[in-house]
Amino acid sequence: MTRRPRAFRLDAPDVASGSIEVVDEPFDAIEAADGVVVPMGEKRRAPWVGILVSALSGLLMLGLGLGIEKLIADLYVIAPWLGWVALGLTLLAALAFLAIVGREAAGIWREKKIERLREAALDALSVKDHQAAKTIVADLVALYDTRASAAQGRARLRNLDDEIIDADDRLAIAERELLSPLDAQAKRAIAAAAKQVSLVTAVSPRAIVDVAFVIFAAVRLLRTLARIYGGRPGLFGFLRLAKAAFNHLAVTGGMAVGDSLMQQVLGLGLAARISAKLGEGVLNGLMTARFGLAAIAVCRPLPFIREDTPRIGDVAGELVSRAEAAATPQG
């Protein structure tokens, strides 16, 4: 026997007591997931390079340990107090080594957490998974739990925990409350780095100085952007982020050919119309800005949902304006 439809009031006793529970229908997620291609993991070959590096590192550590042990024993023979000093220094070095390893591991773990948040957000948006969106927002609030500047945003998001909101709307609110101020900081950092690179390239006397400063500025910019978005990379974590940023550049195009501003620069031929050093400085500054935009893509814990994706014109438009002013003949 089928159950007839029935009307009820929200202030009725059975509703007020919580006997009726409102749950999210899974049909939206099922319909959105219909037809989505699930990528199959590629078969990986045996990591011989990793095995080689691990084996050589193990042999090096064994040799270093045996050398230290022999040194301490020889010092004990010469003078016992020298042996104790050597042993104390060895323990101090071991403690420092463990602290460095712990810091590196924590930095890599934090980077992987940010990557997992970004990938989970993409998956939740593709299938409109409401529960996954709530989990992602909770993890994002925990990621910035110690930042005083995000206190109001965290409070607003916690107040929305029990609200029935679409997955994309919930993530968009989290993006606006927590990441929008960080995006502004990141764009200011990229603009400052691009200006510095452009200025140093324009006034430096040698090409080696240009190359060295561009590398230095890129390293500093990547670390700055990682800290802005919550990462704390050590040496290996930084190398991992740098690899991801360069891979992103390779995918999106290193020269940003599709960007209207870069087309404008190349079309004007600024390097030919003004001094060669000034034109080189403008292009180096723009490439630094392009690298910064790629770094944002790999450091940001969420993809750009409702906020505008930053472009070169947002962070380095002043460089082109100055170059155009310099290239315009004065009447």
N, C-alpha and C positions, 0 to 999 in steps of 0.2 A: 504494500500500500504506500503510495507516494504521500509525502508530507506537504500540506497546503502552505502557501506563503502566509506569513503572519506579520502584522505591524506591531511595533512596540515603541515606547517612549524612552529616551535616553535617561530620564530621571526616575525610571521605574526601579523598584527595590532590587529586582534580580540583576538589572544592569549596574546599578550603583554598587552592589556588593561584589561585583567582579566576576559573576558567574558566566558572563559572555565575554569572550576574548577575541579581539580583532587581530588577525594575522595577515601578513603579506601573502598575496596570491602568487604562486610560482609561475603563472602562465606567462607573465612578461619576460621572465628570464628564459623560459623554454622557447618562446617565439623568437626572442632575440638571438638565442644560441642556435636556432635552426639554420643550417647551411653554413655555419662557421667552420672553416677548415682547421682541423687540429694538426699543428705541425708535428711531424715525427722526428725524433731525435736522431741525428746522424751518428753512424757507427764511428767511434773514435779509434784510431790506431794506438798501438802501445806507446806510451809517452817515454820514448827512449831518451830524449834530451833531459827530461825531468829526472829519470832514473840515474843518468850519468851525473848530473849536477848533485843529486842527493848522495850518491856514492862517494864522489870526490869530496863533498863537504864533510861527510862522516869520517873519511880518512884524514882530512885536514884537522878535524877536531880531535881525533885520537892522537895524531902526532903532536898537536899542541899540548894536549893533556899529559902525554908521556914526557915531553920536554919540560913542562912546568914541574912535574913530579921529580924528575932528575935534578932540576935546579934546586928545588927545596931540599932534597937529600944532600946534595953537595954543600949547600950552605950550612946545614946542620953539622956536617963533618968539620967545616972550617970554624964555625962558631954557632952554638945553639941559638943565641938570640937572633942571629941573622936568619936562621931557619924559621923561627916564630914570626919574624917580620914578613918574610916571604909568604908564609902561610896566611897571615892576616891580609896581606895585599891580594892574594889569590881569592880568598873568600869575599873580599870587597869587590873585586872584579866580577866574580860570579854573581853577586847580588845585583850589581849594575847591569850585567848582561840579562839576567832574568827580568829586571824592570823594563829594559828596552824591548825584550821579546813580548812582554805583557802589553806594553803600549802599542806595539805594532799590531798585535793580535786584536786589541780592542779597537784600533782604528779601522782595520780591515772588516771586523765584525760590524761596526757602525756603517761603513760604506755598503756592505752587503744588505744591511737592514734597509737602507734608503733605496737601494736597487729593488729589493723585494716589494717595498711599498709602491714604487712607481709601476712595476710590472703588475702587481695586484690591482692597482687602480685602473690600468688599461683593460685588464680582464673584466673587472666589475663594470666598467663603462660599456664594454662590448656586449655583455649579456644582461645589463641592468640588474645586477645582483644587489639587492637592498642590504642584506645582512653583511655581505662582504664590504660594502661601502661603510657601514657602521664600524666594522672592525678596523678598516683602514683609517678612519677619522680618529678612532680611539688611539691607535698606534701613533698617528701624527701628533696628537695632543701630548702623548707621553714623550715623544721625541723632543718637543720644545717645552717640556714641563719646567725646566729650570730657568727659562728666559723670562725676565720680568716684563720685557716689552710685549710679550705675547699673552699676558695674563688676561686681558679683556677678551681676546679672541678665544682662549681656552674656555673661559667661563661661558661665552655664548654658545660654543659648540657643545659643552656638557649639558646646557639647557635644552639642546635639541636631540638628546639621546633617545627620548621616548616619543618623539614626533615621527609621524609617518611621512617621509620625504623620499622622493625618487632618488635613485643612486647618483645620477649625474648632478642633481641639485644639491645633494648633501656634500658631495666632493667639491662642487663649485663654491659652496659656502666656506668649507674648510680652506680652499685655495685663497679666497678673498680675505678671510680673517687672519690666517697664519702666514701665507706665502706672499701675498701682495706687498707687504712692507719689505720682505726680504728681497723680492725682485727689484724693488727700487734701489736698495743698497747694492745689489749685484750690478745693476746698470751703471750706477755711479762709479763703482770700482773699475768696471771695464772702460768707461769713458776716461777716467784718470790714467789708466795704464796706456791706452791708445795715445793720449796726448803726450805722455812722457816718452814713449817710443818714437813718436813722430818728431818731437823736439830734439832728442838725443841723436837720432839718425840725421837730422838736418844740419846739426852743428859739429858732429864728430869728424875728426880728420881722417880716420882710417876705417876700412870696411870691417876689420876684426873687432873694432869697438862696437860697431853696429850689431854684428852677429851676437857678441857676448851680451850686450844689453837687451836685445830682443829675447834671448833665451832666459836671462834673469827675470825680465818682466813677465814672461809667460809662466815661469815657475811660481813667482810670487802671486800672480793673478789667480792661478789655479788653486793655490793654497787658500787665498782669501775667499774665493767663491765657495770652496768646500767648507770653510768655517762658517760662512754666512748661512748656508743651508743645513748646518748641523753635523757635518763631517769633521773628523779630527785625524787626518791622515798622517801616518809616519812616513818613513822612507818607502817601504814596499807598498803601502796604501797610496802614496802619491804616484808611484810608478804605475800602479793599477788604474788610477784615475786618468793619468796622462794617456795611457794606451786607449782607454775608452773614449777620451776626448778626440784623439787623432783618428780613431776609427769612425767616430761620428762625423768628423770633417771629411773623411774619405767617402762616406755615404752621401752626405749632403752637398759635397762639392767644395773643395778648399777655397776657391776664389769666389764662391757665392755668385755664380754666373746669373742665376735667376733673380738676384736682388737688383732692384731698380737703381739703387744708389751706386753699386759697383759698376753697372752698365754705364751710368752717367760719368763716373770717373774715367773708365777706360775709353769712353767715347770722346771725352773732352781732350784726351791726350795731354793731361796736366804735366806729366814728366817731360814732354817735349816743349810745352809752351812756357814753362817756368824753369827755374834752375833745376838741374838734375838732382841735387841733394834734397831740395824741398819736395820734389815729386816723389823721390824715393822715401822720404819721411812720411808723406801722406799714405803711400801704399803700405809701408810697414805698419803704420798705425791702424790702417783698416784691417790688415791681416791679423793684428793683435786683437782687435775687436771681434773679428770672426772667430778666432780661437776662444775668446771669452764666451761668445754665444754658444759654442759647442760645449764648453765647460759647464755652462748653466744647464744644458740638456742632460748631462750625466751626473750633476750634483743635486738637482732639484728632486725632492721626494715625490712629487706629483707631476704628471704631464700638464701642459697648458690646456685648461678646460674652458673657462669663460674669459680668463685674462688674455690680453693680446700677447702673442708670441713676440719677444723683442727682435728687432731687426737692426741691421748695421746703422741705419739712419737714426735710430733711437739712442745709440751710444757713441757714434762717431760722425754724426752729421756736421758737427762744428769743424772737423778737419777739412771736409770738402768745401764748406763755406769759405774757410780761410784760403784754401788753395785757389778757389774760383776768384776770390778778391785779388789774390796775388797775380793771377794769370790775366785779369782784365786790364787792358792798357788804360793808363790814367790820361784823360784828355786835358 
